[in-house]
Amino acid sequence: MSWIGNRDIDRPVPMTTPRGSDRKPLCVAVGGLGAVGSVVARRLDRGIDGLMLTAVSARDRQRAAEKMVEFRNPVPVLPLEELATVADVIVECAPAGVFAPLARAVLSAGKTLITITVSALLENWALVDLAGIHGARIVVPTGALLGLDAVQAAAEGHIESVRMVTRKPPAGLAGVPYLVAQGIDLTGLDAPLQVFAGNAREGAHHFPANVNVAAVLGLAGIGPDRTRLEIWADPTITRNTHHVVVDADSARFELKIENVPSPGNPRTGKIVALSVIAALRKFTSPLSIGT
């Protein structure tokens, strides 16, 4: 048997088809070629069983087209709204400002949307109803968090409280409009500073590019309005850190993860792209692990 775990993301993996199977590959398009989208697109290009990259989209289409030259199998660079015409699954890795129109196009076409911009999903919750109307599906990967299986399982019973503390190096929060509006300057910060305390919905609204994990946690458990969130700018750390405490009638557990920031984008953990890839595998793998 072949082992699907612990793969180097840059190592080519041969495409294989189960003997006796005539199943066509699932077509995948990637919207956005930033820190997450570029990694996902390149991994699809190198080969994931049962999946085929058919298109990408990016704000700078010329630069994206130049990147395609490096791919084994270059694909078209299309406008976001056209991705649903050439793919079964569309991976959304774009800025929050373009999430809604992309999601509407995908869901209206009855396709599957994998999204990492969960803060924008909270702001456009009617899209979930749209998905139901058209037989479409919205998939939210675990992303930069951990333990969502346990949180979802506990939610089948009774959860008393969910609390999350996020700590990021100041560079990971620099320039956030909410902090600018509050007059919070992180320049030269030499000690941890709490920059937000509230619920996950408020946090996702004020920090849409920084704490999508809080929105994901809220959806997995007791909802974003009851999930408590603290955000700290911490010059003593080099990794984005999330500490979650869940009190439920089935278990009490604490979860902590320290994520390596993505190269070129300290706001996003390197593990986010890997989480998307793991979610994509589940669409075609004969074995699914986890809730």
C-alpha positions as CSV (number, residue, x, y, z in Angstrom):
1,M,0.0,0.0,0.0
2,S,1.1,3.6,-0.5
3,W,1.3,5.9,2.5
4,I,-0.3,9.3,1.9
5,G,1.0,11.1,5.0
6,N,4.3,12.9,5.6
7,R,4.8,13.9,1.9
8,D,7.2,16.6,0.9
9,I,4.9,19.2,-0.8
10,D,7.5,19.8,-3.5
11,R,8.2,16.2,-4.3
12,P,6.5,14.9,-7.5
13,V,3.9,12.2,-6.8
14,P,2.8,10.0,-9.7
15,M,-0.8,9.9,-10.6
16,T,-2.4,6.5,-10.2
17,T,-5.9,5.2,-11.0
18,P,-7.4,2.2,-9.1
19,R,-7.4,-0.9,-11.2
20,G,-10.7,-1.4,-12.9
21,S,-11.8,2.2,-12.3
22,D,-12.8,4.5,-15.1
23,R,-13.6,7.4,-12.8
24,K,-12.7,10.7,-14.3
25,P,-10.4,13.1,-12.3
26,L,-12.2,15.7,-10.2
27,C,-11.5,19.1,-11.8
28,V,-10.1,21.7,-9.3
29,A,-9.6,25.5,-9.8
30,V,-7.7,27.8,-7.5
31,G,-8.8,31.3,-6.9
32,G,-5.9,33.4,-5.7
33,L,-2.2,32.7,-6.0
34,G,-0.9,34.2,-2.8
35,A,0.8,32.4,0.1
36,V,-1.9,29.7,0.2
37,G,-3.1,29.5,-3.4
38,S,0.3,29.2,-5.0
39,V,1.2,26.2,-2.8
40,V,-2.1,24.5,-3.4
41,A,-1.9,25.0,-7.2
42,R,1.7,23.8,-7.4
43,R,0.8,20.7,-5.4
44,L,-2.1,19.9,-7.7
45,D,0.1,20.4,-10.7
46,R,2.6,17.9,-9.3
47,G,-0.1,15.3,-8.8
48,I,-2.8,14.3,-6.4
49,D,-4.6,11.0,-7.1
50,G,-8.0,11.6,-8.7
51,L,-7.6,15.4,-8.9
52,M,-6.7,17.7,-11.8
53,L,-5.9,21.4,-11.8
54,T,-7.9,23.0,-14.6
55,A,-7.6,26.8,-14.0
56,V,-6.3,29.5,-11.6
57,S,-7.2,33.1,-11.0
58,A,-5.2,36.0,-9.6
59,R,-5.5,39.8,-9.2
60,D,-2.3,40.2,-11.4
61,R,-3.2,37.9,-14.3
62,Q,0.0,38.7,-16.2
63,R,2.2,37.6,-13.3
64,A,0.0,34.5,-12.8
65,A,0.5,33.7,-16.5
66,E,4.2,34.0,-16.0
67,K,4.0,31.5,-13.1
68,M,2.3,29.0,-15.3
69,V,5.5,28.6,-17.3
70,E,7.0,26.9,-14.3
71,F,4.1,24.3,-14.1
72,R,4.3,20.9,-15.5
73,N,0.9,21.3,-17.0
74,P,0.1,25.0,-17.4
75,V,-3.6,25.9,-17.0
76,P,-5.6,29.0,-18.1
77,V,-5.6,32.1,-15.9
78,L,-9.3,33.1,-15.7
79,P,-11.4,35.8,-14.0
80,L,-12.7,34.6,-10.6
81,E,-16.3,34.4,-11.7
82,E,-15.4,32.0,-14.6
83,L,-13.6,29.3,-12.4
84,A,-16.9,27.5,-11.8
85,T,-17.3,26.9,-15.5
86,V,-14.2,24.7,-15.7
87,A,-14.1,23.0,-12.3
88,D,-16.1,20.8,-9.9
89,V,-14.2,22.2,-6.9
90,I,-13.0,25.7,-6.5
91,V,-10.5,26.6,-3.8
92,E,-10.9,30.2,-2.6
93,C,-7.6,31.8,-1.5
94,A,-8.5,35.3,-2.4
95,P,-8.8,38.6,-0.4
96,A,-12.0,38.9,1.7
97,G,-13.2,41.7,-0.6
98,V,-13.8,39.4,-3.6
99,F,-15.1,36.4,-1.6
100,A,-18.9,37.1,-2.0
101,P,-19.0,37.4,-5.8
102,L,-16.7,34.3,-6.3
103,A,-18.8,32.3,-3.8
104,R,-22.1,33.3,-5.5
105,A,-20.8,32.2,-8.9
106,V,-19.6,28.9,-7.6
107,L,-22.6,28.0,-5.5
108,S,-25.1,29.1,-8.1
109,A,-23.5,26.7,-10.5
110,G,-24.0,23.9,-8.0
111,K,-20.3,23.4,-7.4
112,T,-18.2,22.9,-4.3
113,L,-16.4,25.8,-2.7
114,I,-13.4,25.3,-0.4
115,T,-12.8,28.5,1.5
116,I,-10.2,29.8,3.8
117,T,-11.8,33.2,4.2
118,V,-14.2,32.1,6.9
119,S,-14.5,35.6,8.3
120,A,-16.1,36.7,5.0
121,L,-18.5,33.7,5.2
122,L,-19.8,34.9,8.5
123,E,-20.5,38.3,6.9
124,N,-22.3,36.6,4.0
125,W,-24.2,33.8,5.7
126,A,-27.0,33.8,3.1
127,L,-24.5,32.0,0.9
128,V,-25.1,28.8,3.0
129,D,-28.8,29.0,2.0
130,L,-27.7,29.6,-1.6
131,A,-25.6,26.4,-1.5
132,G,-28.6,24.5,-0.3
133,I,-30.9,25.8,-3.0
134,H,-28.5,24.8,-5.8
135,G,-27.2,21.5,-4.3
136,A,-23.8,23.1,-3.8
137,R,-21.4,22.6,-0.9
138,I,-19.2,24.8,1.2
139,V,-16.1,23.1,2.8
140,V,-14.1,24.9,5.5
141,P,-10.7,23.3,6.1
142,T,-9.2,23.1,9.6
143,G,-6.6,25.6,8.5
144,A,-4.2,26.9,11.1
145,L,-6.1,25.4,14.1
146,L,-6.3,21.9,15.5
147,G,-8.7,19.7,17.3
148,L,-11.8,20.6,15.4
149,D,-12.9,17.0,15.4
150,A,-13.0,17.1,19.2
151,V,-14.9,20.4,19.2
152,Q,-17.5,19.2,16.7
153,A,-17.9,15.9,18.7
154,A,-18.4,17.9,21.9
155,A,-21.0,20.1,20.2
156,E,-23.1,17.0,19.7
157,G,-23.5,17.1,23.4
158,H,-23.3,20.3,25.5
159,I,-20.5,22.8,25.4
160,E,-20.4,25.2,28.3
161,S,-17.7,27.5,27.0
162,V,-15.0,27.9,24.3
163,R,-12.2,30.3,24.8
164,M,-9.3,31.1,22.4
165,V,-6.2,33.2,22.9
166,T,-4.3,34.1,19.7
167,R,-0.8,35.5,19.9
168,K,1.1,36.8,16.9
169,P,4.4,38.6,16.3
170,P,3.7,42.3,15.8
171,A,4.5,42.0,12.1
172,G,1.6,39.7,11.7
173,L,-0.8,42.4,12.9
174,A,0.9,45.5,11.4
175,G,-1.4,47.8,9.4
176,V,-4.7,46.2,10.5
177,P,-7.3,48.9,9.9
178,Y,-9.0,48.2,13.3
179,L,-5.7,48.8,15.1
180,V,-5.1,52.0,13.2
181,A,-8.6,53.2,14.0
182,Q,-8.0,52.5,17.7
183,G,-4.7,54.3,17.6
184,I,-2.8,51.2,18.5
185,D,0.8,51.4,17.2
186,L,2.9,48.2,17.4
187,T,6.1,49.8,16.2
188,G,8.9,49.0,18.6
189,L,6.7,46.9,20.9
190,D,8.8,45.3,23.5
191,A,6.2,43.4,25.6
192,P,3.0,41.5,24.9
193,L,0.0,43.7,24.3
194,Q,-3.6,42.7,24.2
195,V,-5.2,44.4,21.1
196,F,-8.6,42.8,21.2
197,A,-11.0,41.0,23.6
198,G,-14.6,40.0,22.5
199,N,-16.3,37.2,20.7
200,A,-15.2,35.3,17.6
201,R,-17.6,37.1,15.3
202,E,-16.3,40.5,16.3
203,G,-12.7,39.4,16.0
204,A,-13.3,38.0,12.6
205,H,-14.9,41.2,11.5
206,H,-12.1,43.4,12.8
207,F,-9.3,41.1,11.8
208,P,-10.5,39.4,8.6
209,A,-7.0,38.5,7.3
210,N,-5.6,37.5,10.7
211,V,-8.0,35.3,12.7
212,N,-10.1,33.2,10.3
213,V,-9.3,30.4,12.8
214,A,-11.6,32.1,15.3
215,A,-14.5,32.0,12.9
216,V,-13.8,28.3,12.1
217,L,-13.7,27.5,15.8
218,G,-17.0,29.3,16.4
219,L,-18.7,27.4,13.6
220,A,-17.4,24.0,14.8
221,G,-18.5,24.6,18.4
222,I,-21.1,26.9,20.1
223,G,-21.2,29.6,17.5
224,P,-19.1,32.7,16.8
225,D,-21.1,34.8,19.2
226,R,-20.5,32.6,22.3
227,T,-16.9,31.8,21.4
228,R,-14.6,34.1,23.4
229,L,-11.5,35.5,21.8
230,E,-8.4,37.4,22.8
231,I,-5.8,38.7,20.4
232,W,-2.3,39.7,21.5
233,A,0.6,41.2,19.7
234,D,3.6,39.5,21.2
235,P,7.2,40.5,20.3
236,T,8.6,37.5,22.4
237,I,7.4,34.9,19.8
238,T,8.1,34.1,16.2
239,R,5.2,31.9,15.4
240,N,1.4,32.5,15.3
241,T,0.1,30.8,18.4
242,H,-3.5,29.7,19.2
243,H,-4.5,28.4,22.6
244,V,-8.1,27.0,22.9
245,V,-9.9,25.8,26.0
246,V,-13.2,23.9,25.7
247,D,-15.5,23.0,28.7
248,A,-18.1,20.5,27.8
249,D,-20.2,17.7,29.4
250,S,-18.2,15.1,27.5
251,A,-14.7,16.5,28.1
252,R,-12.6,19.4,29.1
253,F,-9.6,19.9,26.8
254,E,-7.0,22.4,25.9
255,L,-5.4,22.8,22.5
256,K,-2.3,24.8,21.5
257,I,-0.6,25.2,18.2
258,E,2.4,27.3,17.1
259,N,2.3,27.9,13.4
260,V,5.2,28.8,11.2
261,P,4.2,32.0,9.2
262,S,4.0,31.6,5.4
263,P,7.0,33.0,3.6
264,G,6.2,36.5,2.5
265,N,2.9,36.7,4.4
266,P,3.3,36.6,8.3
267,R,-0.5,36.9,8.7
268,T,-1.0,33.3,7.4
269,G,0.4,30.1,8.8
270,K,2.3,27.8,6.5
271,I,0.0,24.9,7.6
272,V,-3.1,26.5,6.1
273,A,-2.1,25.5,2.5
274,L,-1.3,22.0,3.8
275,S,-4.8,21.8,5.4
276,V,-6.4,22.7,2.1
277,I,-4.4,20.0,0.3
278,A,-5.5,17.5,3.0
279,A,-9.1,18.5,2.5
280,L,-8.8,18.0,-1.2
281,R,-7.5,14.5,-0.8
282,K,-10.7,13.5,1.1
283,F,-12.7,14.1,-2.1
284,T,-11.2,11.1,-3.8
285,S,-9.4,9.0,-1.2
286,P,-10.9,5.6,-0.4
287,L,-9.9,6.2,3.2
288,S,-11.1,9.2,5.3
289,I,-9.6,9.9,8.7
290,G,-11.3,12.1,11.3
291,T,-14.8,13.4,11.8
